[in-house]
Amino acid sequence: MGKIIALANQKGGVGKTTTTINLAASLAFLKQKVLIVDADPQANASSGLGIDVRKTELGIYQCLLDKIDPKTAVCKTQVDGLYIIPSHIDLVGAELEMINMENRDKVLREVLRPLKEVYDYVLIDCSPSLGLITVNSLTAADSVIIPVQCEYFALEGISKLLNTIKIIKSKLNPELEIEGFLLTMFDARLRLANQVYQDIKKHFETMVFNTVIQRNVKLSEAPSYGQPVLLYDPESKGSQNHVDLARELIKKNKVK
């Protein structure tokens, strides 16, 4: 039985999509069968894996609104063992269209449930908001990874996200756990980055991943080539960081 993990933080620019793409690719590299669900209308996870969303006829929008079989919306990527259900700009209107649906908070859960039998890990790339699609993502997930950038205002909004998780746990998904806080964009040369790192570790203790994603040029360049950094530059620090994170995630879940 696979595990569904949402990557969420309503603060934009924290490396959420970058983490989704590269963690997924690293898990696949480590012989896991992985599916990304692109639940962000910006569709950056899709384009970052070389999917031309303008030519994609089926995606998460059709799964949610038209009730199509999610397996028909799955696309292969350049990485062996890594697949994606792409997003589309149409997803912007999905929240309004879902307003009057029965059990509107649990639509994605029903979509993804059969896929847990097929994949070792299903990673949901959430949009930087706490709207209905993100609520659906957290309701469908077994756990959530919260990327936190090592910059000023890093803790801004986390309390709001934690409160949302608490509400979803109490009303929609009692099994939801925090997989961990992931520190991203870390630059050891900066005093501020080190201070944020210490603050997060002090505040959340064992809930913080040991692996830290360092600021890396190759990591920023890779999406424009439609590739995870593992293909774009496998020797880069960004690639090594994400493989380490994937190993840590696999080890953590084997222990449970």
Secondary structure as a PSIPRED ss2 file (coil, helix, strand):
# PSIPRED VFORMAT (PSIPRED V4.0)

   1 M C   1.000  0.000  0.000
   2 G C   1.000  0.000  0.000
   3 K E   0.000  0.000  1.000
   4 I E   0.000  0.000  1.000
   5 I E   0.000  0.000  1.000
   6 A E   0.000  0.000  1.000
   7 L E   0.000  0.000  1.000
   8 A C   1.000  0.000  0.000
   9 N C   1.000  0.000  0.000
  10 Q C   1.000  0.000  0.000
  11 K C   1.000  0.000  0.000
  12 G C   1.000  0.000  0.000
  13 G C   1.000  0.000  0.000
  14 V C   1.000  0.000  0.000
  15 G C   1.000  0.000  0.000
  16 K H   0.000  1.000  0.000
  17 T H   0.000  1.000  0.000
  18 T H   0.000  1.000  0.000
  19 T H   0.000  1.000  0.000
  20 T H   0.000  1.000  0.000
  21 I H   0.000  1.000  0.000
  22 N H   0.000  1.000  0.000
  23 L H   0.000  1.000  0.000
  24 A H   0.000  1.000  0.000
  25 A H   0.000  1.000  0.000
  26 S H   0.000  1.000  0.000
  27 L H   0.000  1.000  0.000
  28 A H   0.000  1.000  0.000
  29 F H   0.000  1.000  0.000
  30 L C   1.000  0.000  0.000
  31 K C   1.000  0.000  0.000
  32 Q C   1.000  0.000  0.000
  33 K C   1.000  0.000  0.000
  34 V E   0.000  0.000  1.000
  35 L E   0.000  0.000  1.000
  36 I E   0.000  0.000  1.000
  37 V E   0.000  0.000  1.000
  38 D E   0.000  0.000  1.000
  39 A E   0.000  0.000  1.000
  40 D C   1.000  0.000  0.000
  41 P C   1.000  0.000  0.000
  42 Q C   1.000  0.000  0.000
  43 A C   1.000  0.000  0.000
  44 N H   0.000  1.000  0.000
  45 A H   0.000  1.000  0.000
  46 S H   0.000  1.000  0.000
  47 S H   0.000  1.000  0.000
  48 G C   1.000  0.000  0.000
  49 L C   1.000  0.000  0.000
  50 G C   1.000  0.000  0.000
  51 I C   1.000  0.000  0.000
  52 D C   1.000  0.000  0.000
  53 V C   1.000  0.000  0.000
  54 R C   1.000  0.000  0.000
  55 K C   1.000  0.000  0.000
  56 T C   1.000  0.000  0.000
  57 E C   1.000  0.000  0.000
  58 L C   1.000  0.000  0.000
  59 G C   1.000  0.000  0.000
  60 I H   0.000  1.000  0.000
  61 Y H   0.000  1.000  0.000
  62 Q H   0.000  1.000  0.000
  63 C H   0.000  1.000  0.000
  64 L H   0.000  1.000  0.000
  65 L H   0.000  1.000  0.000
  66 D C   1.000  0.000  0.000
  67 K C   1.000  0.000  0.000
  68 I C   1.000  0.000  0.000
  69 D C   1.000  0.000  0.000
  70 P H   0.000  1.000  0.000
  71 K H   0.000  1.000  0.000
  72 T H   0.000  1.000  0.000
  73 A H   0.000  1.000  0.000
  74 V C   1.000  0.000  0.000
  75 C E   0.000  0.000  1.000
  76 K E   0.000  0.000  1.000
  77 T C   1.000  0.000  0.000
  78 Q C   1.000  0.000  0.000
  79 V C   1.000  0.000  0.000
  80 D C   1.000  0.000  0.000
  81 G C   1.000  0.000  0.000
  82 L E   0.000  0.000  1.000
  83 Y E   0.000  0.000  1.000
  84 I E   0.000  0.000  1.000
  85 I E   0.000  0.000  1.000
  86 P C   1.000  0.000  0.000
  87 S C   1.000  0.000  0.000
  88 H C   1.000  0.000  0.000
  89 I H   0.000  1.000  0.000
  90 D H   0.000  1.000  0.000
  91 L H   0.000  1.000  0.000
  92 V H   0.000  1.000  0.000
  93 G H   0.000  1.000  0.000
  94 A H   0.000  1.000  0.000
  95 E H   0.000  1.000  0.000
  96 L H   0.000  1.000  0.000
  97 E H   0.000  1.000  0.000
  98 M H   0.000  1.000  0.000
  99 I C   1.000  0.000  0.000
 100 N C   1.000  0.000  0.000
 101 M C   1.000  0.000  0.000
 102 E C   1.000  0.000  0.000
 103 N C   1.000  0.000  0.000
 104 R H   0.000  1.000  0.000
 105 D H   0.000  1.000  0.000
 106 K H   0.000  1.000  0.000
 107 V H   0.000  1.000  0.000
 108 L H   0.000  1.000  0.000
 109 R H   0.000  1.000  0.000
 110 E H   0.000  1.000  0.000
 111 V H   0.000  1.000  0.000
 112 L H   0.000  1.000  0.000
 113 R H   0.000  1.000  0.000
 114 P H   0.000  1.000  0.000
 115 L H   0.000  1.000  0.000
 116 K H   0.000  1.000  0.000
 117 E H   0.000  1.000  0.000
 118 V C   1.000  0.000  0.000
 119 Y C   1.000  0.000  0.000
 120 D C   1.000  0.000  0.000
 121 Y E   0.000  0.000  1.000
 122 V E   0.000  0.000  1.000
 123 L E   0.000  0.000  1.000
 124 I E   0.000  0.000  1.000
 125 D E   0.000  0.000  1.000
 126 C E   0.000  0.000  1.000
 127 S C   1.000  0.000  0.000
 128 P C   1.000  0.000  0.000
 129 S C   1.000  0.000  0.000
 130 L C   1.000  0.000  0.000
 131 G C   1.000  0.000  0.000
 132 L H   0.000  1.000  0.000
 133 I H   0.000  1.000  0.000
 134 T H   0.000  1.000  0.000
 135 V H   0.000  1.000  0.000
 136 N H   0.000  1.000  0.000
 137 S H   0.000  1.000  0.000
 138 L H   0.000  1.000  0.000
 139 T H   0.000  1.000  0.000
 140 A H   0.000  1.000  0.000
 141 A C   1.000  0.000  0.000
 142 D C   1.000  0.000  0.000
 143 S E   0.000  0.000  1.000
 144 V E   0.000  0.000  1.000
 145 I E   0.000  0.000  1.000
 146 I E   0.000  0.000  1.000
 147 P E   0.000  0.000  1.000
 148 V E   0.000  0.000  1.000
 149 Q E   0.000  0.000  1.000
 150 C C   1.000  0.000  0.000
 151 E C   1.000  0.000  0.000
 152 Y C   1.000  0.000  0.000
 153 F C   1.000  0.000  0.000
 154 A C   1.000  0.000  0.000
 155 L C   1.000  0.000  0.000
 156 E C   1.000  0.000  0.000
 157 G C   1.000  0.000  0.000
 158 I H   0.000  1.000  0.000
 159 S H   0.000  1.000  0.000
 160 K H   0.000  1.000  0.000
 161 L H   0.000  1.000  0.000
 162 L H   0.000  1.000  0.000
 163 N H   0.000  1.000  0.000
 164 T H   0.000  1.000  0.000
 165 I H   0.000  1.000  0.000
 166 K H   0.000  1.000  0.000
 167 I H   0.000  1.000  0.000
 168 I H   0.000  1.000  0.000
 169 K H   0.000  1.000  0.000
 170 S H   0.000  1.000  0.000
 171 K H   0.000  1.000  0.000
 172 L C   1.000  0.000  0.000
 173 N C   1.000  0.000  0.000
 174 P C   1.000  0.000  0.000
 175 E C   1.000  0.000  0.000
 176 L C   1.000  0.000  0.000
 177 E E   0.000  0.000  1.000
 178 I E   0.000  0.000  1.000
 179 E E   0.000  0.000  1.000
 180 G E   0.000  0.000  1.000
 181 F E   0.000  0.000  1.000
 182 L E   0.000  0.000  1.000
 183 L E   0.000  0.000  1.000
 184 T E   0.000  0.000  1.000
 185 M C   1.000  0.000  0.000
 186 F E   0.000  0.000  1.000
 187 D C   1.000  0.000  0.000
 188 A C   1.000  0.000  0.000
 189 R C   1.000  0.000  0.000
 190 L C   1.000  0.000  0.000
 191 R H   0.000  1.000  0.000
 192 L H   0.000  1.000  0.000
 193 A H   0.000  1.000  0.000
 194 N H   0.000  1.000  0.000
 195 Q H   0.000  1.000  0.000
 196 V H   0.000  1.000  0.000
 197 Y H   0.000  1.000  0.000
 198 Q H   0.000  1.000  0.000
 199 D H   0.000  1.000  0.000
 200 I H   0.000  1.000  0.000
 201 K H   0.000  1.000  0.000
 202 K H   0.000  1.000  0.000
 203 H H   0.000  1.000  0.000
 204 F H   0.000  1.000  0.000
 205 E H   0.000  1.000  0.000
 206 T H   0.000  1.000  0.000
 207 M H   0.000  1.000  0.000
 208 V E   0.000  0.000  1.000
 209 F C   1.000  0.000  0.000
 210 N C   1.000  0.000  0.000
 211 T C   1.000  0.000  0.000
 212 V C   1.000  0.000  0.000
 213 I C   1.000  0.000  0.000
 214 Q E   0.000  0.000  1.000
 215 R C   1.000  0.000  0.000
 216 N C   1.000  0.000  0.000
 217 V H   0.000  1.000  0.000
 218 K H   0.000  1.000  0.000
 219 L H   0.000  1.000  0.000
 220 S H   0.000  1.000  0.000
 221 E H   0.000  1.000  0.000
 222 A H   0.000  1.000  0.000
 223 P H   0.000  1.000  0.000
 224 S H   0.000  1.000  0.000
 225 Y H   0.000  1.000  0.000
 226 G C   1.000  0.000  0.000
 227 Q C   1.000  0.000  0.000
 228 P C   1.000  0.000  0.000
 229 V H   0.000  1.000  0.000
 230 L H   0.000  1.000  0.000
 231 L H   0.000  1.000  0.000
 232 Y H   0.000  1.000  0.000
 233 D C   1.000  0.000  0.000
 234 P C   1.000  0.000  0.000
 235 E C   1.000  0.000  0.000
 236 S C   1.000  0.000  0.000
 237 K H   0.000  1.000  0.000
 238 G H   0.000  1.000  0.000
 239 S H   0.000  1.000  0.000
 240 Q H   0.000  1.000  0.000
 241 N H   0.000  1.000  0.000
 242 H H   0.000  1.000  0.000
 243 V H   0.000  1.000  0.000
 244 D H   0.000  1.000  0.000
 245 L H   0.000  1.000  0.000
 246 A H   0.000  1.000  0.000
 247 R H   0.000  1.000  0.000
 248 E H   0.000  1.000  0.000
 249 L H   0.000  1.000  0.000
 250 I H   0.000  1.000  0.000
 251 K H   0.000  1.000  0.000
 252 K H   0.000  1.000  0.000
 253 N H   0.000  1.000  0.000
 254 K H   0.000  1.000  0.000
 255 V H   0.000  1.000  0.000
 256 K C   1.000  0.000  0.000
